Amino acid sequence: MSTKISSPSARVGRPIAALALATATLFAVSACSGAASTEADGETTLTVQISAEWGPMMDILVSTFEAENPGVTVELQTITPEQKSTTNSQLISSSNPPDVAQASGDWRDLARNGDLEPLDDIFEEIAPRLTEGTAEQLQVDGTYYGVPTGNAYVGMAYYNVELFEEAGIEIPADRRIASNADLYDIVNKLKAVGAEGVAIGGTGGYQFGWLVDGLLASATSEEELAGFLSSADPSADLDVSYTDPAFVQSLETLKAWGDNGVFQEGYLGADPAQASALYYQGIAGMILGGSWYVGQFEENNLEFTSDFLILPPVDGAEDSKMLLITGTSMVVPSAGANVELAKKFVELWQSDEMQLQAVANTDFSFPNVTTVDLSALTIAPLGAAIVEQASSAGTFPMWSAVVPGPVGQQVIDPNVQGMLAGASTPEEVAAKQQTAIEGAR
């Protein structure tokens, strides 16, 4: 009846050996080569970079594009995560780049240097259909340069339905835990039946950042959040400070969660795999996770039913929304041999038809547009519920996914861990974050 959802993050970064081999055999393309405008027989060749595990999605997307554009052959270039994060920016900015490329970590700098093609013309139709929070992750100085490959959602607390029933925990109709007090009540009721609260991987290097993302988004206005999202950009005005009440209060709330036993015993020394094991074994009643966990639950044949809740906002703030992380962005290098054809390719990628058939129903990711018919998704019911929640409740862009890692996630996560261990205060963590941002600018 349904298809399992595999991890979007895994599908956008970690090669799967068997599929990588099959893809390499099928396409036999070197990621080091750039674009070629024609083949020997005169047909136009469009070169598109992919990760090895994108095969099923690309099979549909490429065959559709070639059918709609007679005389065009799409040549897929498989690159590794290491190539994407190291040499790919040099290839993108070279005189012979691929026509459609995976965005490197410094793609915003490439856009400002004129190495990427502005995409406002095609986004005139695409932008109104994007899920809330996606646009901010695709723009540089108000101009579109990035193209999303799909959406994932993070920061939700999955829960053991049977364990919650045993503990007599009432589930809010809108899936939102309204306050810290309500969260503490849930955790205390779980402990009363011998279970832990929220399982989290404290040594993972990113999950504390997820929690800061959700709390900060709830504590700020749209304008303030936009200021934090652009804070590492030297061309943007720095209208916010990380020592402002909103950021400090987010950290104070997270510290209060730690002080009140929300997380499992020993969480600061646990990795995400250990946190998952606690949840799988029914030892923890909840687990902090992302939308791709649904597939992991099915793959591990859990003996209980899982559902999800959204963790509470900063007390007195707006209701929490879903946290959105846009999959690997694609870009169109300005020096590519077929810029207009490349724009047609990524425009097709964003069509409702391809968002359903190629992106969602191949288990690659969730659609990044709001105009698809959710009933047409052949995914697990829990995954469909996540998409529906995002559509109805709205989404926030993740601060730690927008701010560059060296001044965002790689700074905030260890500093929050230290704070939760009692080595520093929320104010001290906020000051360190401000110093990192100022250094980046």
Secondary structure per residue as TSV (DSSP state, phi and psi in degrees):
chain	resnum	aa	ss	phi	psi
A	1	M	-	360.0	-30.4
A	2	S	-	-139.8	165.3
A	3	T	-	-111.7	139.6
A	4	K	-	-68.0	144.3
A	5	I	-	-96.0	119.1
A	6	S	-	-91.0	165.8
A	7	S	-	-62.5	118.2
A	8	P	H	-59.0	-36.5
A	9	S	H	-66.7	-36.3
A	10	A	H	-67.4	-35.2
A	11	R	H	-76.4	-9.1
A	12	V	T	-120.0	38.1
A	13	G	T	179.7	-33.2
A	14	R	S	-110.8	116.5
A	15	P	-	-62.7	143.6
A	16	I	-	-102.3	122.6
A	17	A	H	-54.0	-51.5
A	18	A	H	-64.4	-43.8
A	19	L	H	-70.5	-35.2
A	20	A	H	-61.6	-42.6
A	21	L	H	-64.7	-43.4
A	22	A	H	-63.5	-41.5
A	23	T	H	-65.6	-43.0
A	24	A	H	-63.0	-39.6
A	25	T	H	-66.7	-39.8
A	26	L	H	-70.7	-43.9
A	27	F	H	-100.7	-30.5
A	28	A	-	43.2	54.9
A	29	V	-	-120.0	138.0
A	30	S	-	-84.3	134.5
A	31	A	T	-75.3	-7.4
A	32	C	T	-84.2	-20.5
A	33	S	-	-80.1	155.4
A	34	G	-	-97.1	-154.8
A	35	A	-	-87.0	153.5
A	36	A	-	-131.7	131.9
A	37	S	S	-80.2	-26.2
A	38	T	B	-141.4	155.6
A	39	E	-	-97.3	175.0
A	40	A	T	-61.9	-31.0
A	41	D	T	-84.8	5.4
A	42	G	S	91.7	-6.8
A	43	E	-	-73.0	146.9
A	44	T	E	-76.9	137.1
A	45	T	E	-114.3	124.6
A	46	L	E	-104.5	121.3
A	47	T	E	-97.7	130.6
A	48	V	E	-131.8	125.5
A	49	Q	E	-78.9	140.4
A	50	I	E	-140.5	166.6
A	51	S	-	-91.5	154.2
A	52	A	G	-56.8	-35.4
A	53	E	G	-85.0	9.1
A	54	W	G	-87.0	4.2
A	55	G	H	-48.0	-55.3
A	56	P	H	-59.0	-40.1
A	57	M	H	-65.4	-45.3
A	58	M	H	-68.7	-31.5
A	59	D	H	-54.1	-45.2
A	60	I	H	-73.7	-46.7
A	61	L	H	-63.7	-45.5
A	62	V	H	-67.7	-45.7
A	63	S	H	-62.6	-37.0
A	64	T	H	-66.8	-45.0
A	65	F	H	-64.6	-44.0
A	66	E	H	-65.8	-35.1
A	67	A	H	-67.0	-34.7
A	68	E	H	-82.6	-12.6
A	69	N	S	-132.6	76.6
A	70	P	T	-55.1	139.1
A	71	G	T	90.1	-2.1
A	72	V	E	-108.6	132.4
A	73	T	E	-115.1	130.3
A	74	V	E	-94.4	122.0
A	75	E	E	-105.3	119.6
A	76	L	E	-94.2	128.4
A	77	Q	E	-108.8	114.3
A	78	T	E	-83.8	125.3
A	79	I	-	-121.8	155.0
A	80	T	-	-90.9	162.4
A	81	P	H	-57.3	-35.3
A	82	E	H	-65.4	-42.8
A	83	Q	H	-63.8	-40.3
A	84	K	H	-60.4	-40.2
A	85	S	H	-88.6	-7.7
A	86	T	T	-119.5	-76.5
A	87	T	T	-86.6	-11.4
A	88	N	H	-67.6	-32.5
A	89	S	H	-63.9	-34.8
A	90	Q	H	-68.2	-37.8
A	91	L	H	-66.6	-42.1
A	92	I	H	-61.4	-38.3
A	93	S	T	-89.8	3.2
A	94	S	S	-78.9	179.5
A	95	S	S	-83.1	-5.3
A	96	N	S	-137.8	60.5
A	97	P	-	-84.0	168.7
A	98	P	-	-66.3	162.2
A	99	D	S	-74.5	-38.0
A	100	V	B	-128.4	125.2
A	101	A	E	-125.2	153.7
A	102	Q	E	-74.0	133.0
A	103	A	-	-66.7	126.2
A	104	S	-	-78.3	171.5
A	105	G	T	-60.8	-26.6
A	106	D	T	-105.1	30.0
A	107	W	H	-61.8	-28.6
A	108	R	H	-66.7	-36.8
A	109	D	H	-66.9	-39.1
A	110	L	H	-61.7	-39.2
A	111	A	H	-62.4	-44.6
A	112	R	H	-67.7	-26.1
A	113	N	T	-83.3	-2.4
A	114	G	T	85.3	12.4
A	115	D	-	-85.5	-10.7
A	116	L	B	-117.4	147.5
A	117	E	-	-81.4	127.7
A	118	P	-	-63.2	142.9
A	119	L	-	-120.5	20.5
A	120	D	H	-59.6	-31.8
A	121	D	H	-64.5	-43.1
A	122	I	H	-80.1	-24.9
A	123	F	H	-78.8	-7.7
A	124	E	H	-57.4	-35.9
A	125	E	H	-91.9	-32.7
A	126	I	H	-76.7	-42.7
A	127	A	G	-53.7	-45.4
A	128	P	G	-64.3	-16.0
A	129	R	G	-96.5	-8.2
A	130	L	B	-67.8	144.5
A	131	T	-	-62.7	147.9
A	132	E	T	-55.5	132.0
A	133	G	T	94.3	-10.5
A	134	T	S	-76.6	-41.0
A	135	A	G	-56.1	-40.8
A	136	E	G	-61.1	-27.0
A	137	Q	G	-86.6	-4.1
A	138	L	T	-113.3	-3.7
A	139	Q	E	-108.1	153.7
A	140	V	E	-131.0	117.8
A	141	D	T	52.8	39.5
A	142	G	T	82.8	2.0
A	143	T	E	-113.1	137.5
A	144	Y	E	-77.2	129.8
A	145	Y	-	-130.1	-27.8
A	146	G	-	-96.5	151.6
A	147	V	B	-125.2	124.3
A	148	P	-	-74.7	148.0
A	149	T	-	-93.6	-13.5
A	150	G	-	159.0	176.1
A	151	N	E	-118.7	149.8
A	152	A	E	-134.5	158.0
A	153	Y	E	-124.2	140.5
A	154	V	E	-133.7	168.5
A	155	G	E	85.7	1.9
A	156	M	E	-79.4	156.8
A	157	A	E	-104.3	106.0
A	158	Y	E	-72.5	147.9
A	159	Y	E	-135.8	154.4
A	160	N	E	-82.3	107.8
A	161	V	H	-60.1	-45.6
A	162	E	H	-65.2	-38.7
A	163	L	H	-67.1	-38.1
A	164	F	H	-64.3	-39.8
A	165	E	H	-64.6	-41.9
A	166	E	H	-61.4	-37.6
A	167	A	H	-82.8	-3.9
A	168	G	T	70.1	34.0
A	169	I	-	-89.4	126.2
A	170	E	-	-86.0	132.5
A	171	I	-	-92.8	126.3
A	172	P	-	-63.5	141.2
A	173	A	T	-61.6	-31.4
A	174	D	T	-95.0	9.1
A	175	R	S	69.0	5.5
A	176	R	B	-101.9	123.8
A	177	I	-	-73.6	120.5
A	178	A	-	-75.0	-30.9
A	179	S	-	-154.0	168.2
A	180	N	H	-58.9	-41.4
A	181	A	H	-60.0	-40.1
A	182	D	H	-66.8	-38.0
A	183	L	H	-64.1	-44.7
A	184	Y	H	-63.2	-37.3
A	185	D	H	-62.8	-43.0
A	186	I	H	-60.9	-47.2
A	187	V	H	-64.2	-42.2
A	188	N	H	-64.3	-36.9
A	189	K	H	-69.0	-35.6
A	190	L	H	-64.9	-42.6
A	191	K	H	-65.4	-29.7
A	192	A	H	-66.6	-23.6
A	193	V	T	-105.1	16.0
A	194	G	T	86.9	16.8
A	195	A	-	-112.2	156.9
A	196	E	E	-81.3	171.3
A	197	G	E	-85.0	-112.1
A	198	V	E	-93.9	117.9
A	199	A	E	-78.2	133.1
A	200	I	-	-145.9	146.0
A	201	G	-	-93.7	93.3
A	202	G	T	-65.7	-23.8
A	203	T	T	-96.4	4.8
A	204	G	S	-68.5	-24.8
A	205	G	S	88.1	7.7
A	206	Y	S	-148.9	-20.4
A	207	Q	H	-74.2	-30.5
A	208	F	H	-65.9	-35.4
A	209	G	H	-61.5	-39.4
A	210	W	H	-57.1	-43.2
A	211	L	H	-67.3	-40.4
A	212	V	H	-62.1	-40.9
A	213	D	H	-54.2	-51.2
A	214	G	H	-65.7	-42.6
A	215	L	H	-68.9	-42.4
A	216	L	H	-62.5	-42.2
A	217	A	H	-62.2	-34.0
A	218	S	H	-77.6	-23.9
A	219	A	H	-91.1	-5.8
A	220	T	S	-119.5	156.9
A	221	S	-	-76.6	169.1
A	222	E	H	-58.9	-39.6
A	223	E	H	-66.4	-43.1
A	224	E	H	-65.4	-43.2
A	225	L	H	-62.4	-40.2
A	226	A	H	-59.5	-36.6
A	227	G	H	-64.6	-41.0
A	228	F	H	-68.1	-38.4
A	229	L	H	-63.9	-34.5
A	230	S	T	-97.8	7.6
A	231	S	T	-65.0	-25.9
A	232	A	T	-87.0	-3.5
A	233	D	-	-85.4	113.2
A	234	P	T	-65.4	-18.4
A	235	S	T	-86.6	-9.3
A	236	A	S	-98.6	149.1
A	237	D	-	-67.6	138.7
A	238	L	-	-90.9	87.4
A	239	D	-	-90.5	-4.8
A	240	V	-	-126.7	161.9
A	241	S	-	-128.6	145.2
A	242	Y	T	-73.7	-6.3
A	243	T	T	-93.9	3.5
A	244	D	S	-65.8	156.4
A	245	P	H	-54.5	-36.7
A	246	A	H	-61.3	-45.8
A	247	F	H	-72.2	-41.6
A	248	V	H	-63.9	-42.1
A	249	Q	H	-64.5	-34.3
A	250	S	H	-61.9	-43.5
A	251	L	H	-67.9	-39.2
A	252	E	H	-61.8	-39.5
A	253	T	H	-64.8	-43.6
A	254	L	H	-63.9	-39.8
A	255	K	H	-63.2	-39.2
A	256	A	H	-63.2	-36.7
A	257	W	H	-61.6	-43.0
A	258	G	H	-64.9	-43.9
A	259	D	H	-65.0	-29.4
A	260	N	T	-95.4	14.8
A	261	G	T	70.7	28.6
A	262	V	-	-64.5	-35.9
A	263	F	B	-95.7	165.0
A	264	Q	-	-67.9	159.1
A	265	E	T	-62.2	133.0
A	266	G	T	78.2	18.6
A	267	Y	G	-64.6	-27.3
A	268	L	G	-67.7	-23.3
A	269	G	G	-104.7	6.2
A	270	A	-	-96.2	146.7
A	271	D	-	-98.7	169.5
A	272	P	H	-57.6	-34.8
A	273	A	H	-65.0	-39.7
A	274	Q	H	-67.6	-37.5
A	275	A	H	-63.3	-42.3
A	276	S	H	-61.4	-41.1
A	277	A	H	-61.3	-38.8
A	278	L	H	-62.5	-40.5
A	279	Y	H	-71.3	-45.3
A	280	Y	H	-59.0	-35.3
A	281	Q	T	-85.7	0.5
A	282	G	T	76.9	13.5
A	283	I	S	-80.4	-36.7
A	284	A	E	-106.1	138.6
A	285	G	E	-82.1	-17.3
A	286	M	E	-141.0	161.1
A	287	I	E	-144.9	136.0
A	288	L	E	-74.4	130.9
A	289	G	E	-157.3	-172.0
A	290	G	E	-121.9	175.1
A	291	S	T	-62.9	-27.1
A	292	W	T	-71.6	-11.1
A	293	Y	H	-63.7	-23.8
A	294	V	H	-57.2	-45.5
A	295	G	H	-64.3	-36.6
A	296	Q	H	-65.9	-37.4
A	297	F	H	-61.2	-44.0
A	298	E	H	-68.8	-40.2
A	299	E	H	-64.2	-29.9
A	300	N	T	-92.9	3.6
A	301	N	T	48.3	55.0
A	302	L	-	-60.2	144.9
A	303	E	S	-88.4	11.8
A	304	F	S	-139.9	167.2
A	305	T	-	-90.8	138.2
A	306	S	E	-109.7	145.2
A	307	D	E	-139.8	-173.5
A	308	F	E	-140.3	154.4
A	309	L	E	-129.7	158.8
A	310	I	E	-101.8	128.5
A	311	L	-	-64.3	156.0
A	312	P	-	-69.7	158.8
A	313	P	-	-80.7	176.9
A	314	V	S	-57.1	134.8
A	315	D	T	-53.8	131.3
A	316	G	T	86.1	0.0
A	317	A	S	-95.9	-176.9
A	318	E	-	-66.3	160.6
A	319	D	-	-59.2	143.2
A	320	S	-	-69.3	149.1
A	321	K	-	-116.3	179.2
A	322	M	E	-75.3	145.5
A	323	L	E	-94.1	126.6
A	324	L	E	-104.3	132.7
A	325	I	E	-124.3	121.4
A	326	T	E	-80.4	133.9
A	327	G	-	-62.0	173.2
A	328	T	-	-41.2	123.5
A	329	S	-	-79.1	143.3
A	330	M	E	-103.2	152.1
A	331	V	E	-134.9	162.1
A	332	V	-	-114.0	105.5
A	333	P	B	-61.2	136.6
A	334	S	T	-63.6	-30.5
A	335	A	T	-88.6	7.0
A	336	G	-	-63.2	154.2
A	337	A	T	-74.6	-19.9
A	338	N	T	-137.6	62.3
A	339	V	H	-60.3	-48.3
A	340	E	H	-66.4	-37.0
A	341	L	H	-68.1	-36.9
A	342	A	H	-62.4	-40.1
A	343	K	H	-65.8	-35.9
A	344	K	H	-63.7	-37.5
A	345	F	H	-65.5	-47.9
A	346	V	H	-71.8	-27.5
A	347	E	H	-66.3	-40.9
A	348	L	H	-62.2	-40.7
A	349	W	H	-54.9	-35.7
A	350	Q	T	-89.1	2.0
A	351	S	S	-70.1	153.1
A	352	D	H	-56.0	-42.1
A	353	E	H	-59.3	-47.6
A	354	M	H	-75.5	-31.8
A	355	Q	I	-61.7	-33.3
A	356	L	I	-81.8	-57.3
A	357	Q	I	-71.7	-47.9
A	358	A	I	-87.5	-41.9
A	359	V	I	-84.8	-58.5
A	360	A	I	-80.6	-48.5
A	361	N	T	-81.8	2.8
A	362	T	T	-102.2	8.0
A	363	D	T	67.9	19.7
A	364	F	S	-72.2	-48.2
A	365	S	-	-169.0	-173.2
A	366	F	B	-94.4	155.1
A	367	P	-	-60.6	142.9
A	368	N	S	-102.0	18.5
A	369	V	B	-125.4	156.7
A	370	T	S	-97.7	0.6
A	371	T	-	-99.4	9.4
A	372	V	S	-86.4	155.7
A	373	D	-	-84.2	107.3
A	374	L	G	-60.8	-26.9
A	375	S	G	-67.9	-15.4
A	376	A	G	-87.5	-1.8
A	377	L	-	-77.7	123.2
A	378	T	-	-95.5	64.2
A	379	I	S	-125.6	169.7
A	380	A	-	-60.7	147.0
A	381	P	H	-54.9	-37.7
A	382	L	H	-66.3	-38.0
A	383	G	H	-64.4	-40.8
A	384	A	H	-63.6	-35.7
A	385	A	H	-65.9	-34.9
A	386	I	H	-65.2	-45.1
A	387	V	H	-61.7	-42.3
A	388	E	H	-64.5	-40.9
A	389	Q	H	-62.5	-42.3
A	390	A	H	-63.0	-37.7
A	391	S	H	-70.4	-39.3
A	392	S	H	-85.2	-39.1
A	393	A	H	-91.9	-18.2
A	394	G	-	89.3	168.4
A	395	T	E	-132.3	158.8
A	396	F	E	-115.8	142.3
A	397	P	E	-70.8	145.7
A	398	M	-	-80.5	122.3
A	399	W	H	-57.3	-45.4
A	400	S	H	-71.8	-13.5
A	401	A	H	-93.2	-19.9
A	402	V	H	-93.9	-45.2
A	403	V	S	-69.5	134.6
A	404	P	-	-52.7	139.2
A	405	G	G	-51.3	-43.6
A	406	P	G	-62.7	-19.0
A	407	V	G	-119.2	6.8
A	408	G	T	-121.2	-97.2
A	409	Q	H	-57.7	-41.2
A	410	Q	H	-70.9	-14.6
A	411	V	H	-97.7	-48.8
A	412	I	H	-69.6	-38.6
A	413	D	H	-63.7	-51.8
A	414	P	H	-66.3	-31.5
A	415	N	H	-70.2	-37.0
A	416	V	H	-66.9	-39.0
A	417	Q	H	-59.4	-43.5
A	418	G	H	-62.9	-39.5
A	419	M	H	-61.8	-44.8
A	420	L	H	-68.7	-23.4
A	421	A	T	-84.1	-4.1
A	422	G	T	90.6	9.6
A	423	A	S	-84.8	-14.8
A	424	S	S	-154.7	170.5
A	425	T	-	-104.0	163.6
A	426	P	H	-55.5	-39.0
A	427	E	H	-64.6	-38.0
A	428	E	H	-69.5	-39.0
A	429	V	H	-64.0	-42.5
A	430	A	H	-61.3	-41.2
A	431	A	H	-64.6	-38.8
A	432	K	H	-64.8	-38.5
A	433	Q	H	-66.8	-39.3
A	434	Q	H	-63.2	-41.5
A	435	T	H	-62.3	-41.4
A	436	A	H	-63.5	-43.4
A	437	I	H	-65.5	-44.6
A	438	E	H	-62.8	-34.6
A	439	G	H	-66.8	-34.5
A	440	A	H	-71.5	-29.1
A	441	R	-	-82.5	360.0
